[in-house]
């Protein structure tokens, strides 16, 4: 599954456009965020993507914790599996 | 639908326990967060609740924006509809 990495500086409208495009093509996508600011942008992006897709399909998300390595350090990321309902 | 209000100081394990309890009783619950820190705790709470419920059911969440009034000021909240898949 494709993984979109979101930071605290990501623009929700842009990420939402990417989510909507991948959902239309593939039916599901993962969004990864590390830290509170990034997680906030990720959730807002899914909320916006829901609006972008409202005429096509309903989407839901499933959050889970994932261990990722960033610059040689182990961090806990939040991943959101976004998929058609 | 019952609404759980989450702040940046909420403990994900405690909120997750509340989510799991309401999901078992009612099948769905809303989680409301205002601000990045609160939204982060809300998403972590859903991820933990998923683990608490894994032997019973799979849960998904649907994020949306809601206008709420806090201390007389209008704020944009993130609400997560959490429901059985």
Backbone of each chain as nested JSON, in Angstrom:
{
  "chains": [
    {"id": "A", "residues": [
      {"number": 1, "name": "UNK", "atoms": {"N": [0.849, -1.187, 0.0], "CA": [0.0, 0.0, 0.0], "C": [0.889, 1.242, 0.0]}},
      {"number": 2, "name": "UNK", "atoms": {"N": [0.482, 2.265, -0.745], "CA": [1.265, 3.492, -0.814], "C": [1.226, 4.208, 0.543]}},
      {"number": 3, "name": "UNK", "atoms": {"N": [2.367, 4.795, 0.958], "CA": [2.414, 5.52, 2.231], "C": [2.704, 6.996, 1.97]}},
      {"number": 4, "name": "UNK", "atoms": {"N": [1.808, 7.86, 2.415], "CA": [2.023, 9.302, 2.338], "C": [2.582, 9.761, 3.674]}},
      {"number": 5, "name": "UNK", "atoms": {"N": [3.75, 10.391, 3.654], "CA": [4.34, 10.874, 4.902], "C": [3.943, 12.333, 5.11]}},
      {"number": 6, "name": "UNK", "atoms": {"N": [3.317, 12.589, 6.23], "CA": [2.79, 13.921, 6.528], "C": [3.61, 14.53, 7.663]}},
      {"number": 7, "name": "UNK", "atoms": {"N": [3.954, 15.823, 7.538], "CA": [4.658, 16.52, 8.617], "C": [3.734, 17.602, 9.178]}},
      {"number": 8, "name": "UNK", "atoms": {"N": [4.205, 18.267, 10.231], "CA": [3.393, 19.327, 10.83], "C": [3.235, 20.512, 9.883]}},
      {"number": 9, "name": "UNK", "atoms": {"N": [4.1, 20.564, 8.848], "CA": [4.025, 21.671, 7.882], "C": [3.254, 21.305, 6.615]}},
      {"number": 10, "name": "UNK", "atoms": {"N": [2.81, 20.064, 6.525], "CA": [2.04, 19.649, 5.34], "C": [0.732, 20.425, 5.279]}},
      {"number": 11, "name": "UNK", "atoms": {"N": [0.299, 20.722, 4.073], "CA": [-0.971, 21.435, 3.887], "C": [-2.101, 20.422, 3.719]}},
      {"number": 12, "name": "UNK", "atoms": {"N": [-3.094, 20.451, 4.618], "CA": [-4.175, 19.456, 4.549], "C": [-4.849, 19.374, 3.184]}},
      {"number": 13, "name": "UNK", "atoms": {"N": [-5.05, 20.525, 2.515], "CA": [-5.709, 20.475, 1.214], "C": [-4.873, 19.7, 0.191]}},
      {"number": 14, "name": "UNK", "atoms": {"N": [-3.543, 19.874, 0.242], "CA": [-2.665, 19.171, -0.694], "C": [-2.629, 17.679, -0.39]}},
      {"number": 15, "name": "UNK", "atoms": {"N": [-2.471, 17.346, 0.893], "CA": [-2.434, 15.924, 1.267], "C": [-3.771, 15.275, 0.924]}},
      {"number": 16, "name": "UNK", "atoms": {"N": [-4.862, 16.021, 1.151], "CA": [-6.205, 15.493, 0.854], "C": [-6.343, 15.189, -0.638]}},
      {"number": 17, "name": "UNK", "atoms": {"N": [-5.768, 16.053, -1.476], "CA": [-5.814, 15.81, -2.915], "C": [-5.093, 14.521, -3.276]}},
      {"number": 18, "name": "UNK", "atoms": {"N": [-3.937, 14.297, -2.631], "CA": [-3.174, 13.067, -2.881], "C": [-3.952, 11.847, -2.386]}},
      {"number": 19, "name": "UNK", "atoms": {"N": [-4.545, 11.963, -1.188], "CA": [-5.339, 10.847, -0.643], "C": [-6.488, 10.519, -1.607]}},
      {"number": 20, "name": "UNK", "atoms": {"N": [-7.205, 11.548, -2.041], "CA": [-8.365, 11.322, -2.907], "C": [-7.941, 10.66, -4.219]}},
      {"number": 21, "name": "UNK", "atoms": {"N": [-6.827, 11.122, -4.785], "CA": [-6.345, 10.539, -6.038], "C": [-6.004, 9.064, -5.883]}},
      {"number": 22, "name": "UNK", "atoms": {"N": [-5.301, 8.731, -4.795], "CA": [-4.896, 7.327, -4.602], "C": [-6.115, 6.456, -4.278]}},
      {"number": 23, "name": "UNK", "atoms": {"N": [-7.042, 6.999, -3.493], "CA": [-8.264, 6.235, -3.189], "C": [-9.014, 5.92, -4.491]}},
      {"number": 24, "name": "UNK", "atoms": {"N": [-9.091, 6.902, -5.384], "CA": [-9.801, 6.665, -6.642], "C": [-9.109, 5.593, -7.486]}},
      {"number": 25, "name": "UNK", "atoms": {"N": [-7.747, 5.584, -7.444], "CA": [-6.98, 4.638, -8.269], "C": [-6.882, 3.264, -7.624]}},
      {"number": 26, "name": "UNK", "atoms": {"N": [-6.584, 3.277, -6.308], "CA": [-6.191, 2.023, -5.639], "C": [-7.212, 1.557, -4.603]}},
      {"number": 27, "name": "UNK", "atoms": {"N": [-8.03, 2.485, -4.114], "CA": [-9.035, 2.107, -3.112], "C": [-8.567, 2.226, -1.68]}},
      {"number": 28, "name": "UNK", "atoms": {"N": [-7.231, 2.335, -1.465], "CA": [-6.737, 2.523, -0.098], "C": [-5.354, 3.158, -0.12]}},
      {"number": 29, "name": "UNK", "atoms": {"N": [-4.979, 3.767, 1.006], "CA": [-3.675, 4.425, 1.136], "C": [-3.362, 4.539, 2.616]}},
      {"number": 30, "name": "UNK", "atoms": {"N": [-2.055, 4.566, 2.948], "CA": [-1.686, 4.807, 4.34], "C": [-1.104, 6.205, 4.475]}},
      {"number": 31, "name": "UNK", "atoms": {"N": [-1.42, 6.843, 5.597], "CA": [-0.874, 8.166, 5.901], "C": [-0.069, 8.026, 7.181]}},
      {"number": 32, "name": "UNK", "atoms": {"N": [1.188, 8.463, 7.144], "CA": [2.066, 8.322, 8.312], "C": [2.42, 9.674, 8.907]}},
      {"number": 33, "name": "UNK", "atoms": {"N": [2.342, 9.763, 10.233], "CA": [2.684, 11.005, 10.933], "C": [3.51, 10.678, 12.161]}},
      {"number": 34, "name": "UNK", "atoms": {"N": [4.519, 11.519, 12.419], "CA": [5.317, 11.381, 13.636], "C": [5.204, 12.692, 14.414]}},
      {"number": 35, "name": "UNK", "atoms": {"N": [4.635, 12.635, 15.597], "CA": [4.46, 13.835, 16.421], "C": [3.049, 14.383, 16.334]}},
      {"number": 36, "name": "UNK", "atoms": {"N": [2.7, 15.199, 17.355], "CA": [1.327, 15.697, 17.483], "C": [0.936, 16.607, 16.32]}},
      {"number": 37, "name": "UNK", "atoms": {"N": [1.831, 17.485, 15.914], "CA": [1.507, 18.423, 14.845], "C": [1.259, 17.691, 13.531]}},
      {"number": 38, "name": "UNK", "atoms": {"N": [2.087, 16.684, 13.268], "CA": [1.931, 15.906, 12.032], "C": [0.645, 15.087, 12.075]}},
      {"number": 39, "name": "UNK", "atoms": {"N": [0.352, 14.502, 13.233], "CA": [-0.872, 13.69, 13.354], "C": [-2.099, 14.559, 13.139]}},
      {"number": 40, "name": "UNK", "atoms": {"N": [-2.057, 15.766, 13.675], "CA": [-3.156, 16.717, 13.485], "C": [-3.37, 17.02, 11.998]}},
      {"number": 41, "name": "UNK", "atoms": {"N": [-2.265, 17.27, 11.286], "CA": [-2.397, 17.557, 9.846], "C": [-2.916, 16.327, 9.093]}},
      {"number": 42, "name": "UNK", "atoms": {"N": [-2.493, 15.149, 9.527], "CA": [-2.937, 13.916, 8.859], "C": [-4.445, 13.729, 9.013]}},
      {"number": 43, "name": "UNK", "atoms": {"N": [-4.954, 13.96, 10.229], "CA": [-6.391, 13.763, 10.471], "C": [-7.197, 14.816, 9.717]}},
      {"number": 44, "name": "UNK", "atoms": {"N": [-6.705, 16.062, 9.726], "CA": [-7.401, 17.108, 8.977], "C": [-7.416, 16.761, 7.482]}},
      {"number": 45, "name": "UNK", "atoms": {"N": [-6.313, 16.207, 6.991], "CA": [-6.245, 15.832, 5.57], "C": [-7.293, 14.784, 5.217]}},
      {"number": 46, "name": "UNK", "atoms": {"N": [-7.507, 13.826, 6.114], "CA": [-8.512, 12.786, 5.85], "C": [-9.91, 13.405, 5.856]}},
      {"number": 47, "name": "UNK", "atoms": {"N": [-10.133, 14.355, 6.794], "CA": [-11.443, 15.023, 6.855], "C": [-11.712, 15.791, 5.557]}},
      {"number": 48, "name": "UNK", "atoms": {"N": [-10.674, 16.461, 5.021], "CA": [-10.84, 17.201, 3.765], "C": [-11.023, 16.225, 2.593]}},
      {"number": 49, "name": "UNK", "atoms": {"N": [-10.242, 15.144, 2.589], "CA": [-10.348, 14.148, 1.507], "C": [-11.758, 13.554, 1.453]}},
      {"number": 50, "name": "UNK", "atoms": {"N": [-12.365, 13.405, 2.614], "CA": [-13.746, 12.901, 2.687], "C": [-14.678, 13.815, 1.899]}},
      {"number": 51, "name": "UNK", "atoms": {"N": [-14.46, 15.129, 2.054], "CA": [-15.286, 16.079, 1.301], "C": [-14.994, 15.986, -0.204]}},
      {"number": 52, "name": "UNK", "atoms": {"N": [-13.7, 15.867, -0.563], "CA": [-13.331, 15.766, -1.983], "C": [-13.999, 14.549, -2.639]}},
      {"number": 53, "name": "UNK", "atoms": {"N": [-14.143, 13.474, -1.85], "CA": [-14.613, 12.194, -2.414], "C": [-16.105, 11.967, -2.231]}},
      {"number": 54, "name": "UNK", "atoms": {"N": [-16.797, 12.96, -1.656], "CA": [-18.16, 12.65, -1.195], "C": [-19.098, 12.199, -2.302]}},
      {"number": 55, "name": "UNK", "atoms": {"N": [-18.808, 12.617, -3.554], "CA": [-19.695, 12.167, -4.633], "C": [-19.312, 10.786, -5.162]}},
      {"number": 56, "name": "UNK", "atoms": {"N": [-18.124, 10.321, -4.787], "CA": [-17.631, 9.027, -5.294], "C": [-17.82, 7.892, -4.291]}},
      {"number": 57, "name": "UNK", "atoms": {"N": [-17.388, 8.135, -3.074], "CA": [-17.392, 7.047, -2.092], "C": [-17.25, 7.627, -0.684]}},
      {"number": 58, "name": "UNK", "atoms": {"N": [-17.544, 6.804, 0.299], "CA": [-17.325, 7.153, 1.712], "C": [-15.988, 6.524, 2.124]}},
      {"number": 59, "name": "UNK", "atoms": {"N": [-15.156, 7.298, 2.851], "CA": [-13.906, 6.706, 3.343], "C": [-13.907, 6.645, 4.866]}},
      {"number": 60, "name": "UNK", "atoms": {"N": [-13.165, 5.669, 5.371], "CA": [-12.975, 5.529, 6.82], "C": [-11.48, 5.389, 7.058]}},
      {"number": 61, "name": "UNK", "atoms": {"N": [-11.048, 5.588, 8.304], "CA": [-9.641, 5.358, 8.577], "C": [-9.458, 4.511, 9.826]}},
      {"number": 62, "name": "UNK", "atoms": {"N": [-8.354, 3.785, 9.837], "CA": [-8.017, 2.886, 10.937], "C": [-6.628, 3.271, 11.431]}},
      {"number": 63, "name": "UNK", "atoms": {"N": [-6.537, 3.859, 12.644], "CA": [-5.226, 4.276, 13.144], "C": [-4.504, 3.148, 13.876]}},
      {"number": 64, "name": "UNK", "atoms": {"N": [-3.188, 3.103, 13.684], "CA": [-2.385, 2.141, 14.462], "C": [-0.98, 2.7, 14.664]}},
      {"number": 65, "name": "UNK", "atoms": {"N": [-0.297, 2.164, 15.666], "CA": [1.072, 2.597, 15.963], "C": [2.059, 1.784, 15.131]}},
      {"number": 66, "name": "UNK", "atoms": {"N": [3.093, 2.458, 14.64], "CA": [4.143, 1.759, 13.886], "C": [5.488, 2.294, 14.348]}},
      {"number": 67, "name": "UNK", "atoms": {"N": [6.461, 1.403, 14.49], "CA": [7.823, 1.844, 14.815], "C": [8.555, 2.156, 13.521]}},
      {"number": 68, "name": "UNK", "atoms": {"N": [9.088, 3.361, 13.45], "CA": [9.816, 3.753, 12.241], "C": [11.182, 4.295, 12.656]}},
      {"number": 69, "name": "UNK", "atoms": {"N": [12.127, 4.267, 11.723], "CA": [13.451, 4.799, 12.013], "C": [13.624, 6.103, 11.249]}},
      {"number": 70, "name": "UNK", "atoms": {"N": [13.951, 7.169, 11.967], "CA": [14.153, 8.483, 11.338], "C": [15.517, 9.009, 11.779]}},
      {"number": 71, "name": "UNK", "atoms": {"N": [16.387, 9.236, 10.807], "CA": [17.757, 9.695, 11.081], "C": [18.445, 8.783, 12.099]}},
      {"number": 72, "name": "UNK", "atoms": {"N": [18.243, 7.47, 11.944], "CA": [18.918, 6.5, 12.805], "C": [18.275, 6.322, 14.168]}},
      {"number": 73, "name": "UNK", "atoms": {"N": [17.188, 7.087, 14.451], "CA": [16.517, 6.953, 15.75], "C": [15.175, 6.262, 15.588]}},
      {"number": 74, "name": "UNK", "atoms": {"N": [14.831, 5.437, 16.582], "CA": [13.552, 4.744, 16.558], "C": [12.456, 5.669, 17.083]}},
      {"number": 75, "name": "UNK", "atoms": {"N": [11.401, 5.85, 16.307], "CA": [10.286, 6.713, 16.709], "C": [8.964, 5.96, 16.551]}},
      {"number": 76, "name": "UNK", "atoms": {"N": [7.985, 6.375, 17.323], "CA": [6.656, 5.791, 17.158], "C": [5.829, 6.696, 16.256]}},
      {"number": 77, "name": "UNK", "atoms": {"N": [5.404, 6.138, 15.153], "CA": [4.553, 6.888, 14.219], "C": [3.108, 6.466, 14.402]}},
      {"number": 78, "name": "UNK", "atoms": {"N": [2.216, 7.366, 14.017], "CA": [0.808, 6.99, 13.871], "C": [0.577, 6.778, 12.382]}},
      {"number": 79, "name": "UNK", "atoms": {"N": [0.036, 5.635, 12.054], "CA": [-0.358, 5.403, 10.659], "C": [-1.871, 5.294, 10.584]}},
      {"number": 80, "name": "UNK", "atoms": {"N": [-2.422, 5.929, 9.573], "CA": [-3.862, 5.847, 9.309], "C": [-4.056, 5.083, 8.01]}},
      {"number": 81, "name": "UNK", "atoms": {"N": [-4.68, 3.931, 8.113], "CA": [-5.09, 3.234, 6.89], "C": [-6.378, 3.895, 6.435]}},
      {"number": 82, "name": "UNK", "atoms": {"N": [-6.364, 4.495, 5.261], "CA": [-7.561, 5.154, 4.728], "C": [-8.093, 4.266, 3.605]}},
      {"number": 83, "name": "UNK", "atoms": {"N": [-9.369, 3.943, 3.691], "CA": [-9.928, 3.017, 2.693], "C": [-11.39, 3.324, 2.443]}},
      {"number": 84, "name": "UNK", "atoms": {"N": [-11.881, 2.822, 1.309], "CA": [-13.305, 2.954, 1.04], "C": [-14.078, 2.126, 2.042]}},
      {"number": 85, "name": "UNK", "atoms": {"N": [-15.255, 2.65, 2.419], "CA": [-16.058, 1.909, 3.401], "C": [-16.728, 0.72, 2.732]}}
    ]},
    {"id": "B", "residues": [
      {"number": 1, "name": "UNK", "atoms": {"N": [-25.647, 10.375, 19.617], "CA": [-24.439, 9.597, 19.854], "C": [-23.649, 10.26, 20.987]}},
      {"number": 2, "name": "UNK", "atoms": {"N": [-23.071, 9.448, 21.858], "CA": [-22.307, 10.001, 22.983], "C": [-21.039, 10.695, 22.452]}},
      {"number": 3, "name": "UNK", "atoms": {"N": [-20.674, 11.844, 23.062], "CA": [-19.463, 12.558, 22.639], "C": [-18.455, 12.579, 23.778]}},
      {"number": 4, "name": "UNK", "atoms": {"N": [-17.27, 12.039, 23.524], "CA": [-16.173, 12.102, 24.492], "C": [-15.3, 13.287, 24.121]}},
      {"number": 5, "name": "UNK", "atoms": {"N": [-15.117, 14.212, 25.066], "CA": [-14.263, 15.368, 24.794], "C": [-12.854, 15.075, 25.291]}},
      {"number": 6, "name": "UNK", "atoms": {"N": [-11.91, 15.177, 24.368], "CA": [-10.521, 14.833, 24.66], "C": [-9.689, 16.112, 24.643]}},
      {"number": 7, "name": "UNK", "atoms": {"N": [-8.783, 16.252, 25.615], "CA": [-7.868, 17.396, 25.627], "C": [-6.447, 16.891, 25.41]}},
      {"number": 8, "name": "UNK", "atoms": {"N": [-5.524, 17.85, 25.302], "CA": [-4.125, 17.455, 25.098], "C": [-3.56, 16.732, 26.316]}},
      {"number": 9, "name": "UNK", "atoms": {"N": [-4.262, 16.854, 27.463], "CA": [-3.786, 16.186, 28.682], "C": [-4.497, 14.869, 28.956]}},
      {"number": 10, "name": "UNK", "atoms": {"N": [-5.457, 14.515, 28.101], "CA": [-6.164, 13.247, 28.294], "C": [-5.184, 12.08, 28.124]}},
      {"number": 11, "name": "UNK", "atoms": {"N": [-5.406, 11.038, 28.882], "CA": [-4.552, 9.858, 28.789], "C": [-5.163, 8.88, 27.787]}},
      {"number": 12, "name": "UNK", "atoms": {"N": [-4.422, 8.557, 26.717], "CA": [-4.98, 7.684, 25.679], "C": [-5.523, 6.358, 26.221]}},
      {"number": 13, "name": "UNK", "atoms": {"N": [-4.846, 5.761, 27.207], "CA": [-5.341, 4.484, 27.724], "C": [-6.707, 4.644, 28.386]}},
      {"number": 14, "name": "UNK", "atoms": {"N": [-6.912, 5.766, 29.097], "CA": [-8.197, 5.997, 29.757], "C": [-9.296, 6.276, 28.739]}},
      {"number": 15, "name": "UNK", "atoms": {"N": [-8.982, 7.152, 27.768], "CA": [-9.982, 7.458, 26.736], "C": [-10.311, 6.192, 25.954]}},
      {"number": 16, "name": "UNK", "atoms": {"N": [-9.278, 5.384, 25.69], "CA": [-9.49, 4.141, 24.936], "C": [-10.427, 3.206, 25.695]}},
      {"number": 17, "name": "UNK", "atoms": {"N": [-10.293, 3.168, 27.012], "CA": [-11.183, 2.34, 27.817], "C": [-12.624, 2.801, 27.696]}},
      {"number": 18, "name": "UNK", "atoms": {"N": [-12.813, 4.114, 27.699], "CA": [-14.163, 4.677, 27.551], "C": [-14.717, 4.367, 26.158]}},
      {"number": 19, "name": "UNK", "atoms": {"N": [-13.869, 4.545, 25.133], "CA": [-14.31, 4.244, 23.759], "C": [-14.724, 2.773, 23.65]}},
      {"number": 20, "name": "UNK", "atoms": {"N": [-13.882, 1.892, 24.166], "CA": [-14.165, 0.449, 24.051], "C": [-15.47, 0.102, 24.762]}},
      {"number": 21, "name": "UNK", "atoms": {"N": [-15.684, 0.698, 25.951], "CA": [-16.907, 0.424, 26.701], "C": [-18.149, 0.864, 25.937]}},
      {"number": 22, "name": "UNK", "atoms": {"N": [-18.094, 2.068, 25.372], "CA": [-19.272, 2.589, 24.654], "C": [-19.488, 1.804, 23.355]}},
      {"number": 23, "name": "UNK", "atoms": {"N": [-18.406, 1.449, 22.682], "CA": [-18.548, 0.648, 21.445], "C": [-19.234, -0.683, 21.772]}},
      {"number": 24, "name": "UNK", "atoms": {"N": [-18.834, -1.291, 22.885], "CA": [-19.455, -2.577, 23.25], "C": [-20.938, -2.413, 23.552]}},
      {"number": 25, "name": "UNK", "atoms": {"N": [-21.295, -1.277, 24.183], "CA": [-22.695, -1.047, 24.578], "C": [-23.547, -0.529, 23.423]}},
      {"number": 26, "name": "UNK", "atoms": {"N": [-22.988, 0.454, 22.709], "CA": [-23.795, 1.227, 21.746], "C": [-23.4, 0.973, 20.29]}},
      {"number": 27, "name": "UNK", "atoms": {"N": [-22.168, 0.533, 20.069], "CA": [-21.715, 0.28, 18.695], "C": [-21.033, 1.462, 18.034]}},
      {"number": 28, "name": "UNK", "atoms": {"N": [-21.222, 2.678, 18.611], "CA": [-20.542, 3.841, 18.033], "C": [-20.405, 4.941, 19.09]}},
      {"number": 29, "name": "UNK", "atoms": {"N": [-19.451, 5.839, 18.863], "CA": [-19.205, 6.949, 19.782], "C": [-18.482, 8.043, 18.996]}},
      {"number": 30, "name": "UNK", "atoms": {"N": [-18.649, 9.304, 19.439], "CA": [-17.878, 10.389, 18.824], "C": [-16.815, 10.87, 19.802]}},
      {"number": 31, "name": "UNK", "atoms": {"N": [-15.653, 11.194, 19.257], "CA": [-14.561, 11.746, 20.054], "C": [-14.283, 13.145, 19.511]}},
      {"number": 32, "name": "UNK", "atoms": {"N": [-14.286, 14.143, 20.393], "CA": [-14.088, 15.535, 19.965], "C": [-12.771, 16.084, 20.505]}},
      {"number": 33, "name": "UNK", "atoms": {"N": [-12.029, 16.754, 19.63], "CA": [-10.752, 17.35, 20.021], "C": [-10.645, 18.746, 19.429]}},
      {"number": 34, "name": "UNK", "atoms": {"N": [-10.117, 19.686, 20.217], "CA": [-9.859, 21.041, 19.718], "C": [-8.36, 21.31, 19.877]}},
      {"number": 35, "name": "UNK", "atoms": {"N": [-7.673, 21.507, 18.769], "CA": [-6.232, 21.763, 18.8], "C": [-5.427, 20.514, 18.473]}},
      {"number": 36, "name": "UNK", "atoms": {"N": [-4.162, 20.761, 18.082], "CA": [-3.307, 19.672, 17.602], "C": [-3.012, 18.64, 18.694]}},
      {"number": 37, "name": "UNK", "atoms": {"N": [-2.731, 19.121, 19.902], "CA": [-2.395, 18.196, 20.996], "C": [-3.566, 17.295, 21.338]}},
      {"number": 38, "name": "UNK", "atoms": {"N": [-4.757, 17.875, 21.35], "CA": [-5.959, 17.098, 21.671], "C": [-6.265, 16.095, 20.55]}},
      {"number": 39, "name": "UNK", "atoms": {"N": [-6.093, 16.543, 19.301], "CA": [-6.364, 15.638, 18.174], "C": [-5.404, 14.456, 18.202]}},
      {"number": 40, "name": "UNK", "atoms": {"N": [-4.155, 14.735, 18.532], "CA": [-3.16, 13.667, 18.648], "C": [-3.579, 12.645, 19.713]}},
      {"number": 41, "name": "UNK", "atoms": {"N": [-4.023, 13.131, 20.878], "CA": [-4.45, 12.207, 21.935], "C": [-5.688, 11.423, 21.493]}},
      {"number": 42, "name": "UNK", "atoms": {"N": [-6.578, 12.076, 20.762], "CA": [-7.795, 11.399, 20.295], "C": [-7.454, 10.244, 19.353]}},
      {"number": 43, "name": "UNK", "atoms": {"N": [-6.539, 10.504, 18.41], "CA": [-6.182, 9.454, 17.438], "C": [-5.452, 8.31, 18.136]}},
      {"number": 44, "name": "UNK", "atoms": {"N": [-4.553, 8.658, 19.074], "CA": [-3.862, 7.598, 19.816], "C": [-4.869, 6.769, 20.608]}},
      {"number": 45, "name": "UNK", "atoms": {"N": [-5.883, 7.436, 21.167], "CA": [-6.911, 6.728, 21.942], "C": [-7.653, 5.713, 21.083]}},
      {"number": 46, "name": "UNK", "atoms": {"N": [-7.952, 6.096, 19.841], "CA": [-8.653, 5.162, 18.948], "C": [-7.743, 3.975, 18.599]}},
      {"number": 47, "name": "UNK", "atoms": {"N": [-6.441, 4.27, 18.4], "CA": [-5.498, 3.184, 18.091], "C": [-5.422, 2.197, 19.258]}},
      {"number": 48, "name": "UNK", "atoms": {"N": [-5.416, 2.722, 20.495], "CA": [-5.368, 1.842, 21.674], "C": [-6.694, 1.087, 21.819]}},
      {"number": 49, "name": "UNK", "atoms": {"N": [-7.817, 1.787, 21.598], "CA": [-9.14, 1.139, 21.708], "C": [-9.256, -0.02, 20.724]}},
      {"number": 50, "name": "UNK", "atoms": {"N": [-8.647, 0.147, 19.561], "CA": [-8.636, -0.939, 18.564], "C": [-7.999, -2.197, 19.143]}},
      {"number": 51, "name": "UNK", "atoms": {"N": [-6.921, -1.998, 19.887], "CA": [-6.264, -3.149, 20.517], "C": [-7.151, -3.743, 21.61]}},
      {"number": 52, "name": "UNK", "atoms": {"N": [-7.79, -2.872, 22.415], "CA": [-8.671, -3.363, 23.487], "C": [-9.81, -4.208, 22.925]}},
      {"number": 53, "name": "UNK", "atoms": {"N": [-10.27, -3.836, 21.734], "CA": [-11.47, -4.466, 21.162], "C": [-11.145, -5.585, 20.181]}},
      {"number": 54, "name": "UNK", "atoms": {"N": [-9.861, -5.895, 20.021], "CA": [-9.507, -6.75, 18.87], "C": [-10.158, -8.132, 18.907]}},
      {"number": 55, "name": "UNK", "atoms": {"N": [-10.496, -8.61, 20.101], "CA": [-11.147, -9.93, 20.146], "C": [-12.655, -9.834, 19.916]}},
      {"number": 56, "name": "UNK", "atoms": {"N": [-13.194, -8.61, 19.984], "CA": [-14.643, -8.435, 19.841], "C": [-15.047, -7.967, 18.439]}},
      {"number": 57, "name": "UNK", "atoms": {"N": [-14.373, -6.926, 17.971], "CA": [-14.779, -6.325, 16.693], "C": [-13.658, -5.446, 16.15]}},
      {"number": 58, "name": "UNK", "atoms": {"N": [-13.782, -5.102, 14.893], "CA": [-12.866, -4.152, 14.25], "C": [-13.55, -2.789, 14.283]}},
      {"number": 59, "name": "UNK", "atoms": {"N": [-12.808, -1.725, 14.63], "CA": [-13.399, -0.386, 14.59], "C": [-12.709, 0.476, 13.531]}},
      {"number": 60, "name": "UNK", "atoms": {"N": [-13.469, 1.42, 13.012], "CA": [-12.934, 2.393, 12.054], "C": [-13.355, 3.775, 12.547]}},
      {"number": 61, "name": "UNK", "atoms": {"N": [-12.696, 4.819, 12.043], "CA": [-13.147, 6.151, 12.419], "C": [-13.286, 7.045, 11.202]}},
      {"number": 62, "name": "UNK", "atoms": {"N": [-14.182, 8.006, 11.323], "CA": [-14.485, 8.948, 10.242], "C": [-14.309, 10.353, 10.811]}},
      {"number": 63, "name": "UNK", "atoms": {"N": [-13.257, 11.071, 10.382], "CA": [-13.02, 12.42, 10.914], "C": [-13.8, 13.487, 10.148]}},
      {"number": 64, "name": "UNK", "atoms": {"N": [-14.294, 14.475, 10.886], "CA": [-14.929, 15.624, 10.223], "C": [-14.76, 16.867, 11.089]}},
      {"number": 65, "name": "UNK", "atoms": {"N": [-14.915, 18.026, 10.454], "CA": [-14.793, 19.299, 11.164], "C": [-16.143, 19.696, 11.744]}},
      {"number": 66, "name": "UNK", "atoms": {"N": [-16.123, 20.248, 12.953], "CA": [-17.353, 20.731, 13.58], "C": [-17.07, 22.073, 14.227]}},
      {"number": 67, "name": "UNK", "atoms": {"N": [-18.008, 23.001, 14.119], "CA": [-17.867, 24.283, 14.811], "C": [-18.442, 24.146, 16.212]}},
      {"number": 68, "name": "UNK", "atoms": {"N": [-17.627, 24.481, 17.2], "CA": [-18.094, 24.391, 18.582], "C": [-17.821, 25.722, 19.28]}},
      {"number": 69, "name": "UNK", "atoms": {"N": [-18.563, 25.978, 20.338], "CA": [-18.356, 27.203, 21.099], "C": [-17.704, 26.835, 22.43]}},
      {"number": 70, "name": "UNK", "atoms": {"N": [-16.559, 27.467, 22.707], "CA": [-15.844, 27.209, 23.961], "C": [-15.576, 28.545, 24.629]}},
      {"number": 71, "name": "UNK", "atoms": {"N": [-16.087, 28.711, 25.834], "CA": [-15.959, 29.979, 26.572], "C": [-16.412, 31.167, 25.719]}},
      {"number": 72, "name": "UNK", "atoms": {"N": [-17.514, 30.98, 24.995], "CA": [-18.072, 32.068, 24.201], "C": [-17.381, 32.311, 22.871]}},
      {"number": 73, "name": "UNK", "atoms": {"N": [-16.304, 31.529, 22.586], "CA": [-15.592, 31.71, 21.311], "C": [-15.879, 30.545, 20.374]}},
      {"number": 74, "name": "UNK", "atoms": {"N": [-15.974, 30.866, 19.091], "CA": [-16.212, 29.829, 18.098], "C": [-14.882, 29.172, 17.724]}},
      {"number": 75, "name": "UNK", "atoms": {"N": [-14.82, 27.846, 17.822], "CA": [-13.588, 27.112, 17.482], "C": [-13.925, 25.983, 16.522]}},
      {"number": 76, "name": "UNK", "atoms": {"N": [-12.927, 25.569, 15.758], "CA": [-13.115, 24.411, 14.89], "C": [-12.584, 23.175, 15.601]}},
      {"number": 77, "name": "UNK", "atoms": {"N": [-13.463, 22.227, 15.808], "CA": [-13.07, 20.971, 16.439], "C": [-12.922, 19.896, 15.376]}},
      {"number": 78, "name": "UNK", "atoms": {"N": [-12.124, 18.9, 15.706], "CA": [-12.105, 17.669, 14.897], "C": [-12.945, 16.661, 15.658]}},
      {"number": 79, "name": "UNK", "atoms": {"N": [-13.907, 16.075, 14.965], "CA": [-14.655, 14.989, 15.58], "C": [-14.366, 13.701, 14.836]}},
      {"number": 80, "name": "UNK", "atoms": {"N": [-14.189, 12.646, 15.598], "CA": [-13.985, 11.314, 15.02], "C": [-15.192, 10.47, 15.362]}},
      {"number": 81, "name": "UNK", "atoms": {"N": [-15.936, 10.065, 14.358], "CA": [-16.985, 9.076, 14.575], "C": [-16.302, 7.719, 14.621]}},
      {"number": 82, "name": "UNK", "atoms": {"N": [-16.39, 7.055, 15.753], "CA": [-15.778, 5.726, 15.89], "C": [-16.904, 4.708, 15.88]}},
      {"number": 83, "name": "UNK", "atoms": {"N": [-16.771, 3.714, 15.02], "CA": [-17.862, 2.732, 14.893], "C": [-17.322, 1.365, 14.514]}},
      {"number": 84, "name": "UNK", "atoms": {"N": [-18.133, 0.36, 14.744], "CA": [-17.767, -0.979, 14.313], "C": [-17.736, -1.009, 12.8]}},
      {"number": 85, "name": "UNK", "atoms": {"N": [-16.795, -1.773, 12.273], "CA": [-16.706, -1.858, 10.814], "C": [-17.83, -2.733, 10.277]}}
    ]}
  ]
}
